[in-house]
């Protein structure tokens, strides 16, 4: 019977905590802005960890951020494995998390539509009042 909370999910959560700390402490590239790890997905065999990240405040060059993290991935693999106590440390793959950006764009579109609808109803209400005064 499968567990309700699989090992890969538990390891992913631990990787997210430990890797976040390692990035803050070990990667000292001034070109790298504040990075937030939003999610970690593990392969079933725990051999690969896909790490989703977001850069706070946006970044001028997302390709630069990606290349810095790709270079750091090999460097961080050893300390991460030791901190987790795993026999084989997973290969780390960094992927930009676009969900936050998409959510912000969707939120802006919804606000714009609501404001336009509100303005339209205000204009219709003014026209209706003028028609009854005559």
Rosetta silent file (secondary structure, phi, psi, omega in degrees, C-alpha in Angstrom):
SEQUENCE: XXXXXXXXXXXXXXXXXXXXXXXXXXXXXXXXXXXXXXXXXXXXXXXXXXXXXXXXXXXXXXXXXXXXXXXXXXXXXXXXXXXXXXXXXXXXXXXXXXXXXXXXXXXXXXXXXXXXXXXXXXXXXXXXXXXXXX
SCORE:     score description
SCORE:     0.000 S_00000001
   1 L     0.000  127.607 -177.973    0.000    0.000    0.000 S_00000001
   2 L   -70.860  148.211  177.663    1.522    3.381   -1.025 S_00000001
   3 L   -73.200  151.487  179.342    2.199    5.964    1.617 S_00000001
   4 L   -76.307  -16.184 -179.141    0.058    9.063    1.601 S_00000001
   5 L  -131.581   87.315 -170.781    3.198   11.182    1.847 S_00000001
   6 L   -65.235  157.359 -177.899    5.844    9.651   -0.453 S_00000001
   7 H   -59.936  -39.471 -178.730    9.546    9.783    0.242 S_00000001
   8 H   -60.058  -35.307  178.999   10.239   11.817   -2.889 S_00000001
   9 H   -71.465  -39.469  178.446    7.978   14.610   -1.577 S_00000001
  10 H   -64.913  -42.648  178.966    9.650   14.580    1.842 S_00000001
  11 H   -65.577  -39.369  179.598   13.104   14.724    0.237 S_00000001
  12 H   -61.190  -42.406  178.777   11.950   17.529   -2.091 S_00000001
  13 H   -64.873  -39.685  178.222   10.821   19.635    0.862 S_00000001
  14 H   -67.618  -39.113  177.489   14.113   19.072    2.643 S_00000001
  15 H   -61.996  -42.044 -179.471   16.032   19.953   -0.531 S_00000001
  16 H   -60.238  -45.028  179.360   14.070   23.187   -0.828 S_00000001
  17 H   -65.359  -49.996 -175.598   14.979   24.213    2.730 S_00000001
  18 H   -68.460  -41.523 -178.134   18.635   23.177    2.531 S_00000001
  19 H   -67.834  -35.222  176.590   19.258   24.475   -0.982 S_00000001
  20 H   -60.247  -45.271  178.228   17.730   27.830   -0.112 S_00000001
  21 H   -65.904  -42.749  179.180   20.176   28.173    2.755 S_00000001
  22 H   -63.270  -40.938  177.758   23.115   26.976    0.622 S_00000001
  23 H   -61.167  -44.181 -178.856   22.287   29.483   -2.128 S_00000001
  24 H   -65.361  -39.327 -173.755   22.169   32.312    0.378 S_00000001
  25 H   -86.839  -40.245 -168.982   25.386   31.265    2.106 S_00000001
  26 H   -98.940  -31.940 -176.863   27.586   29.807   -0.641 S_00000001
  27 L   -91.173  110.365 -174.359   26.739   31.566   -3.917 S_00000001
  28 L  -114.348   41.280  178.694   28.300   34.995   -3.722 S_00000001
  29 L   -85.905  118.042 -176.908   27.800   36.264   -7.238 S_00000001
  30 L   -65.892  -19.146  179.403   26.846   39.964   -7.051 S_00000001
  31 L   -76.026  -16.489 -178.608   24.967   39.693  -10.364 S_00000001
  32 L   -86.839  121.461  178.115   22.513   37.256   -8.793 S_00000001
  33 L   -78.240 -177.436  177.921   19.526   38.960   -7.198 S_00000001
  34 L   -66.847  118.672 -176.213   17.540   37.569   -4.288 S_00000001
  35 E  -104.535  133.588  175.598   16.301   34.164   -5.436 S_00000001
  36 E  -112.140  127.044  176.063   13.284   32.410   -3.938 S_00000001
  37 E   -85.346  115.774 -174.200   12.898   28.674   -4.410 S_00000001
  38 E   -91.828  -28.901 -179.002    9.209   28.164   -5.064 S_00000001
  39 E  -163.991  154.927  174.265    9.042   24.387   -5.550 S_00000001
  40 E  -133.208  130.573  177.101   11.154   21.260   -5.912 S_00000001
  41 E  -118.683  130.381 -178.734   10.061   18.184   -7.848 S_00000001
  42 E  -104.889  147.825  169.666   11.931   14.919   -7.464 S_00000001
  43 L   -73.609  161.182 -177.369   12.142   12.005   -9.840 S_00000001
  44 L   -62.525  -30.786 -179.786   10.832    8.753   -8.377 S_00000001
  45 L   -88.509    5.115  179.603   14.355    7.339   -8.051 S_00000001
  46 L    62.611   20.773 -178.974   15.547   10.544   -6.282 S_00000001
  47 L   -87.245  -22.147 -177.531   18.229   10.992   -8.941 S_00000001
  48 E  -133.072  137.830  175.257   17.029   14.346  -10.244 S_00000001
  49 E  -122.410  117.852  174.870   15.669   17.422   -8.515 S_00000001
  50 E   -94.608  117.082 -174.535   13.953   20.073  -10.620 S_00000001
  51 E  -107.003  118.430  178.412   14.123   23.301   -8.634 S_00000001
  52 E   -93.250  133.187 -176.961   11.711   26.092   -9.572 S_00000001
  53 E  -133.479  160.146  175.449   12.860   29.587   -8.649 S_00000001
  54 E  -136.916  141.709  178.250   11.716   33.168   -8.837 S_00000001
  55 E   -99.142  123.125 -178.194   13.835   36.299   -8.620 S_00000001
  56 L   -67.890  137.869  178.837   12.364   38.904   -6.321 S_00000001
  57 L    75.405   10.293 -179.004   11.846   42.296   -7.893 S_00000001
  58 L    70.791  173.315  178.499   12.354   40.851  -11.355 S_00000001
  59 L  -141.875  149.119 -179.666   15.680   40.775  -13.106 S_00000001
  60 L   -72.472  -31.532 -176.509   17.089   42.645  -16.025 S_00000001
  61 L  -135.450   93.268 -179.443   18.590   39.527  -17.562 S_00000001
  62 H   -63.446  -30.309  179.292   16.838   36.209  -16.830 S_00000001
  63 H   -65.331  -36.667  178.160   19.371   34.333  -18.988 S_00000001
  64 H   -65.415  -44.564  177.832   22.197   35.564  -16.736 S_00000001
  65 H   -59.495  -44.895  179.928   20.362   34.389  -13.623 S_00000001
  66 H   -61.072  -43.605 -178.416   19.755   30.992  -15.241 S_00000001
  67 H   -67.672  -36.577  177.611   23.433   30.614  -16.202 S_00000001
  68 H   -63.980  -44.637 -179.952   24.621   31.565  -12.703 S_00000001
  69 H   -68.441  -36.275  177.482   22.295   28.995  -11.133 S_00000001
  70 H   -63.299  -40.671  177.509   23.277   26.332  -13.684 S_00000001
  71 H   -67.044  -38.240 -178.694   26.949   26.857  -12.795 S_00000001
  72 H   -71.850  -23.562 -176.438   26.148   26.776   -9.078 S_00000001
  73 H   -58.002  -46.251  179.615   24.151   23.537   -9.429 S_00000001
  74 H   -65.443  -39.257 -179.756   27.252   21.372   -9.798 S_00000001
  75 H   -66.416  -36.172 -175.846   28.987   23.206   -6.963 S_00000001
  76 H   -84.458  -14.100 -175.517   25.979   22.840   -4.626 S_00000001
  77 H   -61.171  -43.441 -179.873   25.327   19.166   -5.323 S_00000001
  78 H   -64.374  -56.125  178.663   27.982   17.889   -2.893 S_00000001
  79 H   -59.452  -33.785  178.607   27.075   20.072    0.113 S_00000001
  80 H   -65.147  -46.244  179.283   23.385   19.389   -0.513 S_00000001
  81 H   -61.257  -40.368  178.573   23.904   15.618   -0.493 S_00000001
  82 H   -66.518  -39.099 -178.733   25.917   15.812    2.716 S_00000001
  83 H   -70.631  -27.197  179.034   23.285   17.964    4.418 S_00000001
  84 H   -84.967  -21.785 -177.494   20.533   15.523    3.408 S_00000001
  85 L    74.991   26.558  178.978   22.461   12.436    4.431 S_00000001
  86 L   -91.407  148.445  177.537   21.745   10.705    1.121 S_00000001
  87 L   -67.301  -43.865  179.006   24.108    8.172   -0.394 S_00000001
  88 L  -119.426  120.194  179.795   23.661    9.677   -3.864 S_00000001
  89 L   -76.734  136.726 -178.499   23.039   13.377   -4.184 S_00000001
  90 L   -70.684  151.024  173.819   20.423   14.269   -6.830 S_00000001
  91 E   -74.538  132.214 -175.105   21.350   16.161   -9.970 S_00000001
  92 E   -99.467  130.379  174.620   19.963   19.689   -9.642 S_00000001
  93 E  -123.722  121.397  178.579   18.158   21.403  -12.515 S_00000001
  94 E   -92.783  135.106  179.073   17.042   25.002  -12.052 S_00000001
  95 E  -133.838  130.742  178.287   13.924   26.179  -13.906 S_00000001
  96 E   -66.104  131.629  179.776   12.470   29.693  -13.792 S_00000001
  97 L   -90.451  111.786 -176.257    9.012   29.661  -12.214 S_00000001
  98 L   -95.803    0.495 -178.723    6.732   31.717  -14.422 S_00000001
  99 H   -63.373  -38.438 -179.769    3.555   31.104  -12.415 S_00000001
 100 H   -65.643  -43.124  178.660    4.032   34.232  -10.309 S_00000001
 101 H   -64.803  -43.400  179.372    4.499   36.419  -13.380 S_00000001
 102 H   -64.246  -38.271  178.028    1.508   34.841  -15.124 S_00000001
 103 H   -64.632  -41.190  178.607   -0.592   35.336  -12.003 S_00000001
 104 H   -65.352  -40.159  178.338    0.376   39.014  -11.805 S_00000001
 105 H   -65.070  -43.171  179.053   -0.509   39.522  -15.484 S_00000001
 106 H   -63.796  -41.201  178.031   -3.843   37.767  -15.023 S_00000001
 107 H   -61.670  -42.128  178.731   -4.561   39.853  -11.930 S_00000001
 108 H   -63.568  -41.085  178.515   -3.803   43.063  -13.873 S_00000001
 109 H   -63.875  -41.658  179.820   -6.145   41.986  -16.678 S_00000001
 110 H   -64.791  -44.318  178.879   -8.953   41.231  -14.236 S_00000001
 111 H   -62.037  -40.953  178.992   -8.523   44.589  -12.478 S_00000001
 112 H   -62.422  -45.180 -179.940   -8.541   46.397  -15.820 S_00000001
 113 H   -63.941  -41.317  179.098  -11.743   44.625  -16.906 S_00000001
 114 H   -64.373  -44.224  179.231  -13.459   45.362  -13.577 S_00000001
 115 H   -63.975  -42.323  177.974  -12.493   49.050  -13.748 S_00000001
 116 H   -63.401  -40.683  179.016  -13.690   49.350  -17.353 S_00000001
 117 H   -65.192  -41.727  179.513  -16.973   47.665  -16.435 S_00000001
 118 H   -62.544  -44.579  178.668  -17.399   49.956  -13.443 S_00000001
 119 H   -63.451  -38.912 -179.812  -16.765   53.056  -15.611 S_00000001
 120 H   -63.501  -42.798 -179.664  -19.231   51.804  -18.218 S_00000001
 121 H   -69.407  -33.033  177.345  -21.971   51.367  -15.618 S_00000001
 122 H   -66.378  -44.684  178.633  -21.304   54.820  -14.155 S_00000001
 123 H   -62.462  -42.138  178.878  -21.633   56.393  -17.622 S_00000001
 124 H   -64.274  -37.747  178.987  -24.888   54.482  -18.280 S_00000001
 125 H   -65.803  -38.828  178.411  -26.247   55.610  -14.906 S_00000001
 126 H   -66.308  -41.819 -179.836  -25.514   59.274  -15.725 S_00000001
 127 H   -65.096  -38.971  179.627  -27.234   59.001  -19.101 S_00000001
 128 H   -65.542  -38.691  179.841  -30.300   57.414  -17.519 S_00000001
 129 H   -67.036  -40.297  179.139  -30.590   60.210  -14.929 S_00000001
 130 H   -64.620  -37.397 -179.245  -30.404   62.908  -17.617 S_00000001
 131 H   -66.253  -30.217 -178.623  -33.149   61.211  -19.606 S_00000001
 132 H   -82.596  -19.146 -178.711  -35.545   61.283  -16.637 S_00000001
 133 H   -76.510  -26.349 -175.257  -34.986   65.009  -15.949 S_00000001
 134 L   -69.955    0.000    0.000  -36.304   66.147  -19.311 S_00000001
